[in-house]
């Protein structure tokens, strides 16, 4: 352990090792001894510090804590930023427990305040004792790995994980620096307080140095977890989209809905199966329950579908060859269709031959007249492998109980309704996968594929940040790949499928490549060249590609919404 006069050097060295790029450091200070010591140690070591304080408003003394921390900043001669967050109200509104709400809101507030201060990193004052407590709490709740808290995650750094609470208190006492105690830390009804004051002291009595050994265990377990995670990413396609610091929440939830190949997962080592399933649950923002993971593992190779509720309105499902966490689709809205222009995309004009139709969600008793006779709509959806949770969101066109069109499943022709496979939806699914990968990499989530003669010949995802190339849009990358694959810059007869309406630059590339058709998902209300901002496809170009928008638009919009929501935090 460091001598008292070396403590500042130890902490500074650790900070520089964790965040060599850090200029200004924001220190989260609650007013307690650990965070007060960290702020003072860094200021005395010459670090450019800004002090941040988040008032949860949960205790009568919280306002006094805020005043104390602001006074500490003034005494140290550093900048101060504070925020008060409505923990109780948010917890009630979202159904979170108070501790969870406080943790989430504190993290959001600290990042917001740090940005305002121009800080490069946020230093938190968790000690070796906090790490030991976290490891024990993880063991008590049955965590897969007892890896404690990371020394660095994103912009958060913890330079005190090798220092004990007693060392910091002794240092503060020698310099006569006061701090404030949180009375809730003495409440043994709280799990952490019980571990801190009842369990760990008894363990230290029987085996001195337990806290430091538990902290070392956390380091070892974190290395093991990193190895297994890397193996899961290497062995199981799609795990990378579920993981990754900084990935937009919307993109990760979309990846959890898409799920993983159940057969591939069933062939993996047990540790990889557990890691992939845990990643799936975490990406869906539901509790990672190890008992449920073991139950799911037992059903990976089963012939019949399996489902289990996992909280937050979500279901862990193994069916249709995929293991995924899904939520019920919103019920499709109803409307009356009387004219061709009111028909949804994909519905042929011939369905209006006998008069108006209802565009609606499915209803009990719905039937479809197919060449082989009438079949119930329920059976048609099952045969088409439409997941149970998605069926209420599928739109149908019907006269009474007679269904003539089912979105993406059944189309009506002059010979009557027939089952179809919607290639555009299938190709768009791949484009969405590419968009999700772009989001995970921190890029604007847009993906594109080029299809020629029924096969994908080129694909791409936005890569402007990674390449520093302003032209590295998904469409341009996909067109370049397609031209290389076919050996000709002219992609005559090809279809470009992209998750977001192309911008003017990308539409220019479409014209130059002789692309015959453009299919896109969400409208581009910022830079759209096909109606979102401007309508360039109707101009007198030498070639005018056919354009269809709105294919799987809701999924594209969800990816984009999640990306921009995360950027705002």
N, C-alpha and C positions, 0 to 999 in steps of 0.2 A: 504494500500500500504506500502511496506517496506521502512524504513528509508534508507538514502543513505549509511550509514556505515554497514547496514545489507544486502545490495543488494547482495554482494558476497555470503553470507551464504544462502540466499534464492535461488539463482541460483544453488549453489552447491547441496543443499538439493534436489532440483527438479531434477537435473541431476542424482543423486544417486537413487532417487525413480524410474526414468524412465529406468535407465540402471545400476542396481547394479553390473552387471558383468564387467563393463567397467574399463579397466586399462588405456590404451592410448586412448585419445579422439581426433579425427580429427575434426577440426572446419573449416567449409566452410566460408571463408572471402572474400567478394567482394571488401572491402575497404570502404563501407558505415558505418555509425555510429553504427548501430545495431550489425553487425558482428564484428566490431573492439571491441566494448564493451564486447561482449560475449567472445572473445579470451582473452582479458585482465583480465576479471573477473575470468575466469577459471585458467589462469596462476597464478594470485595472490592468488587463493584458493589452490594452490599446486597440481593441476591436471596435469598429464602428457599429454601435448598438442602437436599436430602437426597441422600446419596451411596449408590449401589447398586453391588454387585459380584457378578458371577456367576463361580464357579469351575468350569471344565469338567473339572478333574481329569485333564487330558491330559498335563501336564508335571510332573516332580518338583518344580519350583519353584512350582507353582500355589498351594500352601498359604501359601507365603511372600508371594506377591502379595496374597492376601486379607488377611493380617496387615498388610502395608504400607498397603493402602487403608483398612483400619479405623483405623490409626494416623493417616493423613492426615485422616480425618473428625474424629477427636478433636482434632487440632491446629487444624483450622479451626473447631471448635466447632459442627459440624452433625451431624444424625442419620445413622446408617449402617444399611443392611440388606444382608445377604449371603445367597447361596444357592449350594449345590453341586449340579450337575446331572450325571446319569450318561450322558454323551455316548456313550462307547464302547458301553455296553450297549444304549442305544436305537438307535444306528446299526446294530448287529448284528441286533437284533430286527426292525427295519423295513426293512432293506436300503438305508439311506441312506449316503452317504459321510460321513466325519467332519466335513468343513467344513460340509456341508448340515445335519447333525444339530446341530452346535454353534450355527449361526446360528438355527435354529428354536427350539432349547431356550433359548438366550440371550434371544431375543425374548419367549418365553412367561414366562420367569423375571423379566425386567425389568418386564413389565406387572404381574405378580403382586406384586412387591415395591413397585412404585410405588403400586398400590392400597392396600397396607398402610400406606404413608407418607402417604396422602392427597394425593399429587402430582397436579397438573393435566396436566403434560406430562413427557416423558422426553427429556432433551437428550443427544445423542450427539456425539462429538468428531471426526467426519469432516471432513477438511480439503480444500483445493483440490487437494492432491496425491492424496488418496484418490479424489476425484472423477475426476481425470485417469486414474488407474490403472483405475478402474471402466469408464470409457469405452473404454479400449484393450482391456480384457478382454472387453467386450461386442462390440467389433469382431472380436476373434480368434475368438469362438465363433459369430459370424454373427447377432447380435441384429438384430431388425427396426429398432429405433431405438437410437441411441447416447445415451440420455438420462440415463445415470448414476444417481445417487441423488437422490430428491426432497428438497427443503429441509424439507418437512413431509409426513408421511403419517400420518393418524390422530393419535395422541398423541405420535408420534416427531417431534422437531425436530432440525435440524442447523445450529446458528448459526455454525459455523466454516467453511462451504464456500467462503467468500471469503478465508480466511486460510491461509497456507502453514505447512507443518510446521517450516521453519527459523525463521519468526517466533516460533512458540510456544516452540521450544527456546531461542532467544535470550532471550525474556522470562523463562523459567524460570531460565536461568543468571544473569540479572541479579538475581533475587530469591533465588538460591541454594536453589531448591526442587528436591530430588531427585525422580527417577522411576525406574521399572524398565523394562528392555528385555526384550522377548520374543525369545528366541534363534531361534524358528521364523521370525521375520520376516527372518532372514538366509539361510534355506534356499532356494537358487535352484531346487530341485526343485519348489517351490510356485509356481504360476502368478503370483500377485500379487507375491511376493518377486522373481521374475525380472523382471516389468514394472517394479517399483520400483527395483531396483538395477542392472539391465542395460539395459533398453529405454529408459525415460524419460530417464535421464541422457544417453544418446547423442543422443536427440532434442533435448534441451535444448542440447547442444553445437552441433548444427547449426542450431537455431532457438530462440534464447532466448525464454522465455515460453510454451513449448509447453503446460505444465500449465494455465496460465490460459486459453489459447485452447481447450484441450480442455474445460475446465469451462464456458466460454461456449457451446461447441458443444452440451454437454449441455442447457443451458437452452433453446437454440433447438430442439433435437430434441424436448424435452419438450413445447414449445408445438405443434410439428407433430403429435406423437402425440396430444395432447389434441384437436386439431381433427379428425383422422381418426377418433378414437374417437367424438367427438360426431356425426360424419357417419354412422358405422356404427350408432349407436343410433337416429338419425333415420330411416335408410333401411331397416334390417333389423329387423323385429319379433323380439324375444327377446334381442337383444344386451344390452339393459339388464339382463336377469336374470343374464347371465354376468359382468357387470362390477360395479364399485362397491366402494369400501373399506367394510369392516364387514359386508359381506353374509355370512351364515352359510355355512360350507363345504358343509354338507349341501344347502342350497338351491341353491347354485351347481352342485354336482355333479348335482342333479336337473335343473337347467336344461340342463346339457350332455347329459344322457341324452335330454331332450326334443328338443334340437337346434334347427336353423334351417331355414327353407324353402330348399331347394337352388336352386329355380328363381329365387326372388327374389334370392338371393345371386349367382347367375350373371349377373344383369343389372347388377350394381353396378360402379363403378370398381374397378380392380385394388387400389388402396390400401385401399378399404373391404373387399374380399374378404379381403385378408391380415389386416386388423385383426380382423374377425369370426372368422376361423378361429383366430387366435392367442388370442382371448378364449375360444373354445370349449375349446381345449386347456388353457389356464390354469385355467379353471373346473373342469375334470375332474381337476386336479392331476396332469397328465402333462407331460413336457418339451415346450416350445414349439420345435419343430424347423422352421426356415424351409424346408429342402429338402422336408420332408413337406408343408408348407403349399402350396408351389408344385405339388407332385404332386397334391394334393387339388383345387387350383384347376382343374387340367386336366381333372378328372373331374366338375366340377359339372354340366355339361350332358349327361353321358353317359347313354345309354339303359339300360345294364346296371349293376347294383350294383357298388360298389367298396369294399374294406376294406383297412385297414393297421393292424398292431399299433403302438401308440404307447407301450408300456411300462406298468408297474404293473397288468398284467392287463387293460388297456383296448384297445379297437379304435376307430379313427376310421372311421366308416361313412357312405357316401353311398348311400342306398337309400330306397325308398318315399317319394320326394320330400323327404327330410330329410337333412341332414348333422348327425351327432351323434357323441359319444364315449360308447360303451356298454361295459358289462361283462356277462359271462354271468350270467344269473339263477340263483339257487340252485335246485337240483333240488327239485321239489315232493315233499313227504312222502307216504308211502303209508298208507292205512288201509282197513278194511273197513266198508262202509256196508250196514246191514241194516234200518234203520228210517228213516221219513220225517224225523224230527228230526235225523238224522245227515247229511242231504243238505247240500251246500254251497249258499250263496246263489246263486240263479239256476237251480238244477236243479229241474225240476218233479217232483212226486211220481209221475207216471206212469212214470218210468224204473225204478221198483222193482217194476213189475208182474210181472216174471219172476224175482224173487228178488234176492239180495244182489249188490253191485257193488264193484269195487275203485276207490277214489279214489287216483289215483297220477299220476306223470309219464308222458309218452309213452314208448313202447317201439318198437323196430324191428318192423315187421310189423303195426302197428296199422292197422285199417281202420274206416271209417264207412259205414254203410248209409244212403244218401240216396235220395230218390225216383227219381233217375235211375240208381241202381245203386251198388255199392260203390266207394268211393274211398279211397286211402291217406290216413292222417292227415297224413303229410308234405305231400301235395299240398293238403289242405284248409288247413293252416296257411300255406302259401305263398300260396294264393289269398286268404286272409283278411289277408294282409300282416302277419303276425306276424313280427317280426324274428328272425333266426336265433338271436341271443344270448338272446332271451326265451323260446324255445320249451321249454326244459327246465323252466322255472318255471311253465308253464301246466298246470293240473290237468285231468285227464280222469276220467270215470266209464266203466268198461269191464267186460265179462264176457269174460275171456280177452283175445283180440285185437280183439273187437268193441266199438268205442267208441260210447257213446250220448249223451255230453255232453262238450263241450270248453268250458272257462271263457271266456266272452265271445265265443265263435265259433259253436258248434253247440249247439242245444237239442233235446231230444226232445219230441215231441208224440204224441198218440194215432195220428197218421198216420205216425209215424217221425221220425227226426232231420231237422232242417232248419238251414241256415245262417241266422244272425240277426245283426243289428247291435244291440249292447247300448247303448241310448240313455243309460242311467244312467252307464255307463262314459265315454261321450263327454261328457256334461255334467260329470261329475266331473273329466275332464281339464281343462276350462276352469276349474273351481273351483281345481284344483291350480295352474294358471298364475297365477291371481289370488293364491293363497297365496304362491307364489314371489315375486311382485312385492312383497307385503307384507313378506316376509323381507328382501328387498333394501333396503327402506325402513327397516329396523330394527324393524318391527312383528312381533307374534306371527303366524307364518305360517298364517293361516286365510283361505280364500276361499269364496265362496258365489254360487250363481246361482239365480234363480227361473224355472221353466219353466211355460208355460201354452200349451195346445194344440200341444205339440211344439216350441215356440220359446222361446228365452231372452228374457225380458222385463225382467229386472233382474239386476244383478250387483254384487258388492262385495267388498272386502278389508279386513281389520282396519286401523283408522286411529285408534286411541285415543291413541297418542303424538303423531301429527301434529296432531290436532284438539284434544287435551286434553279430549275428550268420553268419559266412561266408558261411554256407550251406543253408541259407534261400532264395534260389532262387525260382522263381515262379514255376518252374517245380517240385522241391522237395516238396514244400508246397502242390501243387495240388495232387501229388502222395500220400503223407501222408494222405490227406483228403479223397482221393478215397479209399485207403486201409481201413481206419476207417469206411467209409460208407458201403463197401461191406463185411467187416468182414474178409478180407483175404489179405495178403501182395502180393499174386499173382494176377495180374490184366490181366489175360490171355484174349486176344481178344480186349483189350482196345486200344483207340487212344488218344495220347497226342497231344493237339493243343496248340501251344505256339507262341507268337508274334515274338520271336527272336530265331534264330538257337541255339540249346542247346550247352552248354560248355561240356568239357569232364566229369566233375563231374555229370552233369545232365544226360548225355547220359549213364553213368554208372548206374545211378538210374533207367533209362528206361530198361536197360538190366536186372537188378536185379528184377524188378517188372513184368517181362514177358510181357511188353507192345508190342502189335502187330504192331502199326503204329505210326509214328511221322509226324505231319503236322506243319510246321513253316512258319512264315511270312518273315521277313527280314534276309538277310545273316549276320552272326556274324563274321566280319572281324578281330576281336581281339582275340576271344576265341572259334570260331566255331569248333565243333567236327564232322560236317557232310559235310565238304567241304570248310567252310569259312577259316579255318587255316589248319586243318587236316581232313582226311576222315576216320573216325573210323568205320562207319557203314559197310564198305566193308571187315573188318577183319574177321577172322575165329572164331567168337563167337559161343557159343552153340545155341543162338537164334539171328537171324538177322532181326530186325524190318524193315518194309517197310517205306520209307522216301519220303515225298513230301514237297518241299519248294516253296516259292514265293507266298503263298496265302495271298492276301491283303497286299502285301509287302510294297506298297507305304505308306499305313496308318501307318504301324509299323515304317518305316523309318522316317516319319514325326514326330512321337512322340519322337524318339531317337534324331533326329536332333535338335528339339526344346529344349530338355533337355540339350544337350551338348552346344548348343549356349548360353543358359542362364547361364550355369556354367562358360563359358568363360568371361562373363561380370562382 
